[in-house]
C-alpha cells in the first residue's frame, strides 16, 4: 500500500531464472536520502556470473529512476558474491550479525 516494495524477475525463454525484492524509501534516519534496500536476491546457478551482473545493473538503474541515492545489498556467507559487487562499484560499509532466538 505504501509503494515501497519492488519485485524484479529475470527470465530466460519465458522461464523464471531469478528474482529480487527491493525496498525503496526515504532512509529512516536521513529523510532527505532515498535508499534502496535489497530484501532478497536469487539467481539459478547456471545463470549466475554475467547474468547476475546484468540483472543487478538493471535493478540498480530502476531504483535510481525512482530517486534512490544509495543502494544497499546484503550478501550471505553461504552465497558470497561480494567480489562481484566490489567490481561493480559497491563498497563494504558494515557487517551484520544475527542471533537466532528460539522459544
C-alpha positions as CSV (number, residue, x, y, z in Angstrom):
1,X,0.0,0.0,0.0
2,X,3.0,2.3,0.6
3,X,4.6,1.6,-2.8
4,X,7.9,0.7,-1.1
5,X,8.4,-2.9,-2.2
6,X,9.5,-3.6,-5.7
7,X,9.7,-7.1,-7.2
8,X,12.0,-7.8,-10.1
9,X,12.2,-11.1,-12.1
10,X,14.7,-12.4,-14.5
11,X,13.5,-14.7,-17.2
12,X,15.1,-16.8,-20.0
13,X,12.9,-18.1,-22.7
14,X,9.9,-17.3,-20.6
15,X,11.2,-19.3,-17.6
16,X,11.8,-17.7,-14.2
17,X,15.6,-17.8,-13.5
18,X,15.9,-15.1,-10.8
19,X,14.2,-12.7,-8.6
20,X,14.9,-9.7,-6.4
21,X,12.9,-7.7,-3.9
22,X,14.0,-4.2,-3.1
23,X,12.5,-1.7,-0.6
24,X,12.8,1.9,-2.0
25,X,12.1,4.6,0.6
26,X,13.5,7.5,2.5
27,X,16.2,6.4,4.9
28,X,14.8,6.0,8.4
29,X,17.5,8.3,9.9
30,X,18.3,10.7,6.9
31,X,14.9,11.7,5.5
32,X,16.5,13.6,2.5
33,X,18.2,10.4,1.4
34,X,16.3,7.8,-0.6
35,X,17.6,4.3,-0.1
36,X,17.0,1.1,-2.0
37,X,17.5,-1.9,0.4
38,X,17.8,-5.4,-1.0
39,X,15.5,-7.8,0.8
40,X,16.3,-10.9,-1.3
41,X,18.2,-11.8,-4.4
42,X,18.3,-15.2,-6.1
43,X,19.6,-16.4,-9.5
44,X,19.6,-20.0,-10.6
45,X,23.2,-21.3,-10.6
46,X,23.5,-21.8,-14.3
47,X,22.6,-18.1,-14.9
48,X,25.0,-16.6,-12.3
49,X,28.0,-14.6,-13.4
50,X,27.3,-12.2,-16.2
51,X,23.6,-12.9,-16.0
52,X,23.5,-11.8,-12.4
53,X,25.6,-8.7,-13.1
54,X,23.2,-7.7,-15.9
55,X,20.2,-8.3,-13.5
56,X,21.8,-6.3,-10.7
57,X,22.7,-3.4,-13.0
58,X,19.1,-3.3,-14.4
59,X,17.6,-3.3,-10.9
60,X,20.1,-0.5,-9.8
61,X,19.1,1.6,-12.8
62,X,15.4,1.2,-12.0
63,X,16.0,2.1,-8.3
64,X,17.9,5.2,-9.4
65,X,15.0,6.2,-11.7
66,X,12.8,6.1,-8.5
67,X,15.1,8.6,-6.9
68,X,17.4,6.2,-4.9
69,X,20.6,8.0,-3.8
70,X,22.1,4.8,-2.3
71,X,21.6,1.1,-2.9
72,X,22.2,-1.4,-0.1
73,X,22.7,-5.1,-0.8
74,X,23.1,-8.0,1.6
75,X,25.4,-10.9,0.9
76,X,25.0,-14.2,2.7
77,X,28.1,-16.1,3.8
78,X,26.7,-19.2,2.0
79,X,26.4,-17.5,-1.4
80,X,29.0,-14.7,-1.1
81,X,29.0,-12.5,-4.2
82,X,30.7,-9.6,-2.5
83,X,33.7,-9.7,-5.0
84,X,31.2,-9.1,-7.8
85,X,29.6,-6.2,-6.0
86,X,33.0,-4.6,-5.3
87,X,33.9,-4.9,-9.0
88,X,30.6,-3.2,-9.8
89,X,31.4,-0.2,-7.6
90,X,29.8,-1.2,-4.3
91,X,31.8,-0.7,-1.1
92,X,31.7,-2.7,2.1
93,X,30.3,-0.4,4.9
94,X,29.3,-2.7,7.7
95,X,29.0,-6.4,8.8
96,X,25.8,-7.8,10.2
97,X,25.3,-10.5,12.8
98,X,22.2,-12.5,13.6
99,X,21.2,-14.1,16.9
100,X,18.7,-16.9,16.4
101,X,16.1,-16.8,19.1
102,X,14.0,-19.9,19.6
103,X,11.4,-20.5,22.3
